[in-house]
């Protein structure tokens, strides 16, 4: 028997299975919103910018709180569970991962800006220094 080949096939199967499960879960836990939908609804909840502080200071959606991904995943208790959460990052990948973490901690109404801030055409507010 070719054990290295068998072990490789098993590992590949596990990785593919995990990837499929993560995709399924991410679709359950977060709703993608177009820019128009995001603008229409974001004032009804908690608007969170997941980028690093330096990026946030250069320009963010007005009204957003800056809670970088690393901080949010360690301490999501700053967010209220009774209000919807509107997430955005640079391209949408980090906000999807953050939604998975929040969903796993009991948060339910989670929305993200489709395409992230790179898809945003509205105005940005820079933090004064």
C-alpha positions as CSV (number, residue, x, y, z in Angstrom):
1,X,0.0,0.0,0.0
2,X,1.1,3.5,-0.7
3,X,0.5,5.1,2.7
4,X,1.8,8.6,1.8
5,X,-0.8,8.8,-1.0
6,X,-3.6,7.5,1.2
7,X,-2.7,10.0,4.0
8,X,-2.5,12.8,1.5
9,X,-6.0,11.9,0.1
10,X,-7.5,11.8,3.6
11,X,-6.0,15.2,4.5
12,X,-7.2,16.7,1.2
13,X,-10.7,15.4,1.9
14,X,-10.7,16.9,5.4
15,X,-9.5,20.2,4.1
16,X,-12.2,20.3,1.4
17,X,-14.8,19.3,3.9
18,X,-13.8,22.0,6.3
19,X,-13.8,24.6,3.5
20,X,-17.3,23.6,2.5
21,X,-18.5,23.7,6.1
22,X,-17.0,27.2,6.6
23,X,-18.6,28.5,3.4
24,X,-22.0,27.1,4.5
25,X,-21.7,28.6,8.0
26,X,-20.6,32.0,6.8
27,X,-23.7,32.2,4.6
28,X,-25.8,31.5,7.6
29,X,-24.2,34.0,9.9
30,X,-23.9,37.1,7.8
31,X,-26.0,38.9,5.2
32,X,-24.2,40.7,2.4
33,X,-25.7,44.1,1.6
34,X,-25.1,46.3,-1.4
35,X,-23.9,49.8,-0.8
36,X,-27.4,51.2,-1.2
37,X,-28.8,48.6,1.3
38,X,-26.0,49.2,3.7
39,X,-26.5,53.0,3.7
40,X,-30.3,52.5,4.2
41,X,-29.9,50.2,7.2
42,X,-26.5,51.0,8.9
43,X,-28.0,53.7,11.2
44,X,-30.3,51.1,12.7
45,X,-27.5,49.3,14.5
46,X,-23.8,49.2,15.4
47,X,-21.5,50.3,12.5
48,X,-18.1,48.7,13.0
49,X,-14.9,49.3,10.9
50,X,-12.6,46.3,11.4
51,X,-9.5,47.8,9.9
52,X,-6.4,48.9,11.8
53,X,-6.6,52.3,13.6
54,X,-4.2,53.9,11.1
55,X,-6.4,52.8,8.2
56,X,-9.5,54.0,10.0
57,X,-7.9,57.4,10.7
58,X,-7.2,57.9,7.0
59,X,-10.9,57.6,6.1
60,X,-14.0,55.7,7.4
61,X,-17.7,55.7,7.0
62,X,-19.2,58.5,9.1
63,X,-20.6,57.1,12.4
64,X,-18.4,53.9,12.4
65,X,-16.6,52.7,15.5
66,X,-13.2,51.3,15.0
67,X,-12.8,47.9,16.5
68,X,-9.9,46.1,14.7
69,X,-10.5,42.4,13.9
70,X,-7.9,41.2,16.4
71,X,-9.5,43.2,19.3
72,X,-13.1,42.2,18.3
73,X,-12.3,38.5,18.2
74,X,-10.8,38.7,21.7
75,X,-13.4,40.9,23.3
76,X,-16.7,41.1,21.4
77,X,-18.5,42.1,24.6
78,X,-18.3,45.8,23.6
79,X,-21.1,45.0,21.2
80,X,-24.8,44.8,22.1
81,X,-26.5,41.5,21.1
82,X,-29.9,43.3,20.9
83,X,-28.9,45.6,18.0
84,X,-27.9,44.6,14.5
85,X,-24.2,44.8,13.7
86,X,-23.0,46.3,10.4
87,X,-19.4,45.3,9.6
88,X,-17.0,46.4,7.0
89,X,-13.3,46.0,6.3
90,X,-11.1,46.8,3.2
91,X,-12.4,44.1,0.9
92,X,-15.0,42.0,2.8
93,X,-12.9,39.0,3.7
94,X,-12.1,40.1,7.3
95,X,-15.7,41.1,8.0
96,X,-16.9,37.6,6.9
97,X,-14.4,36.0,9.4
98,X,-15.5,38.5,12.1
99,X,-19.1,37.5,11.5
100,X,-18.3,33.9,12.0
101,X,-16.7,34.7,15.3
102,X,-19.6,36.8,16.5
103,X,-22.1,34.3,15.3
104,X,-20.3,31.6,17.3
105,X,-20.6,33.9,20.4
106,X,-24.3,34.3,20.1
107,X,-24.7,37.4,18.0
108,X,-27.4,37.0,15.3
109,X,-28.2,40.1,13.3
110,X,-24.9,40.5,11.4
111,X,-24.6,42.4,8.1
112,X,-21.6,43.2,6.0
113,X,-20.8,45.7,3.2
114,X,-20.5,43.7,0.1
115,X,-17.0,44.2,-1.4
116,X,-15.8,46.1,1.7
117,X,-14.6,49.7,1.7
118,X,-13.0,49.3,-1.8
119,X,-16.6,49.0,-3.2
120,X,-17.8,52.1,-1.3
121,X,-18.5,55.1,-3.4
122,X,-19.9,57.3,-0.6
123,X,-18.1,60.0,1.4
124,X,-15.4,59.1,3.9
125,X,-14.6,60.9,7.1
126,X,-10.9,61.3,8.1
127,X,-9.9,61.5,11.7
128,X,-8.2,64.8,12.5
129,X,-4.8,64.6,14.0
